[in-house]
């Protein structure tokens, strides 16, 4: 479980997160949703220790993230941020291989190579392994970064808008693959802008607005016309397909 206690965060004098306390369940897919500027990415970055804590406490499976050594934390959590700025003259296989660094520390084993190959295959990138990142489309690069987090083999995957630049087919495929990780006991926290991806694939949804938690719970409890309408300040209609909420907006 990820436990967040009394977390607040400011950028300059502007509050971005305000007194957030929550628990993110282990072995589940948790979706963070909400309008732009709600604080989703900041919350994910703080959990992943990409940013220093200002106030509050965060623990992952009982380990305080401030006190846990970086290498140990990297074995527990794989983090994909929105901005990925690695050199373009990097080959796809090399990028995915970075995910294994916390384990082998520069001495890759056959197991590491196998896990890299599996991640490339899972994201349909095997034939692109020797290509430079600059030779790929935006969507292909995004899949390469997702493959890197999969290869890391961490119990927790924290992904900030992993579906950006992906077409409809690959977006669905990625969400299905993330959901399948539950069978191996792994946990996923994902920021998504498409509410219907959260409704279809997540076990737990955390909806944010203006730096606060507006609602949380299973998709059927959060993905309602009233809750989402209040969060997004627009009129929404929610129906169901195959037992899952489907969110529609009026033209």
N, C-alpha and C positions, 0 to 999 in steps of 0.2 A: 504494500500500500504506500502511496505517496501522501504524506500528511503536510498540509500547509496551515500554519498557525499565525494569525494576526499579521498578515503580510501587507505592507504598504510600500509604495515606490513613487518617487517624484523624479521628474526631469526638470532640473532647475527648481523653480517654485511651483511648477505645474504638477498636480497629483495625477498619476497614471493608474495606480492601483490603490484602493482604499480599504484597509482593514479586512483582508480576505482570509477566511479560514475554510478549508474544505479537505475532503479525503477522496483520493482517486483510487478506485478499486484495482486490485492486482488480478491479472489473468483475464482482463477485459479490454475492449476497445472503448476509449473515452474520447468524445469529440468536444472540442471547444468551438463554440459558435458565437456570433454576435456581429454588430456593425463595425465598420472601420473605426479605429480609435478606441475600441472597447477595452483594450488591454490584454488581448489573447496572446499575442506574440511576446509581450513583456513577461507575462506569467510563465509561459513556456521557457523563455530564456532564463528566468530566475531559477526555475526548477532544474534546468540543465546546467546551471552554474556558468552560463555564458556572460552573466552580469552579476556584480556583487550585490548581496543583500544589504538593504538599508535598515529595514526593521522587520521583525518577525523571524520565523524559523521554518525550515523545510527539511523533512526527512524522507528518505527512500528506503523502504523495507527496514525501517528502524535506524538507518544510518544518517546522521546529521550531515548535510551536504557541505557545510562549511568546514567541518572537521575531518571529513573523509579524504584520504590522499587521492590525487587526480587520477592515477592509474587505476585504483580500485573503483573510482566512480565511473571511469570509462568502460570498465567491464560490466558495470551495472546498467548504464544508460548509454544509448546511442542517440545523438541529437542532430537533427537536420534543420538548419535555420533557413530563413527566406533568402538571405544573401550568401552566396557561395562564390568565393573569389580566388580559388586555386588557379595556378598557371594554366594557360590554354595549351601549352606544349606538353601537357601531361596526357598519357595514354589512358584509355578507359580502364584497362585492367590494373594499371598502377593506382588510379583513383580508388577503385573498389578495394584494392589491397590495403589502402590506408586504414580501412575498417578493422583489420586484424592487428594493427600495431600495438594496441594495449595488451595483446596476448603474447606476441612473439618478440616484441622489442627489437626488431631488426633481424631476427633469426627465424624466418618462416619455415614451418614444417610442412609435410605432405598434407596434414589436416587443414592447415591454413589455406593451401592451394586449392584443396577440394571445396572448402567453404566459399572461396572467391569464385570458383567455377560455378558453384550452385547459385550464387547470387546473380551472376551474369546471366545464367540460363533463366532464372526466375523472372528477370526483367527483360527478357528477349534481347540480350545484348552480346551474346556469345560471339556473333560474327563481327561485332564492333570492338572487340577487346583490344586490338592493336591500333585502333584509330585514335587520333588526337581529339581532345575535347572540342577544339575550335572547328573541327570538321563535322561536328554533329549539329542537329537542329536543337532548338531550345527544349523541346519535349524529350529528345534522346538524352541530352545532358541531365535533365531532371531525373530521368530514370537511372542514370549512372550514379547520381548522388544517393538516390533511394537504395540502390544496390549496395553502396558502401555501408549504409546503416544496417542493412540486413546482414551483411558479411560480418559485422562487428559481433554478432551473436549475443548481444546484451539482453537481459531480461526485460528491460524497458526500452521502447522506441518512442522518442519525442520528435514529432514531425510537424514543422510549421509550413502549412499550405503545400504539401507534397504533390497535390493535383494541379498546381499551376503549370500552364503550358502543355498539359496533357490533353489529348483528344478524348472523346467520350468513351471509346472502347478501352483505352489504357487507364483512364480514371476509374472505371468500374473494375478493371482487372487489379489495379493496385489496392483498392478498398477490399476486394475479395481476398487478396493475398494477406493483407494486414489482419483481416478477420480470422483467417486460417491459422495465424500465429497463436491464437488462443489454445489450440489443440496441443501445442508444445509448452503451454504454461507461460508464454510470453505476454507482455502487456504493451498496449499502444495508447499514446496520447497524441491526438492529431488535431491541428487547427484546420478547419474547412470552412469555406464560404458558401458552398452549396448545401443548404439545409437538408436536401433530400439524400445526399450522401450520408450525412449524420443519421438521419431517420432510418435509412435502410440497413446500415452496417454497424452502427455503434450500439453498445450495450448501455452506455451511460453518457448523458449529454450535459455539458455545463454551458449555460448561456450567460454571456456577459454583456454589460452595458455601462458605459461611463466609469470603467474601472472597478465595478462591483459585480458580484454574482447576482444575476437577476432570477435565475431558476436553475435547478439541477435535478437529475433523476433519469429514469428510463425514457427512451424517445417518445413513447406515447403520452408521457406526463408533461414533457417540455415542448414537444412539437404540436402545439395546439394553436388555433387561430388567435385566441386571447393572449397567450403568453408571448408568442412570436410577434403578434401585432404590436404589443407594448414595447418589445425590444427594438423592433425595426421602425416603429412609428409609421406603419402602413397597414392597409387592410389586406389580410391574407385569408385564404380558404384552405382548410385541411380536409382531405378525404383519405381513403385507405385503399391500398392495393396489396393483395396477398398478406393482409394483416399488418402492414407497415404504413405509417403515416406518409402521405404525399402532400406536399405543400404547394399551393398554387397562388399566384397573385393576380389581382384584377388588372385588366388592361386600362 
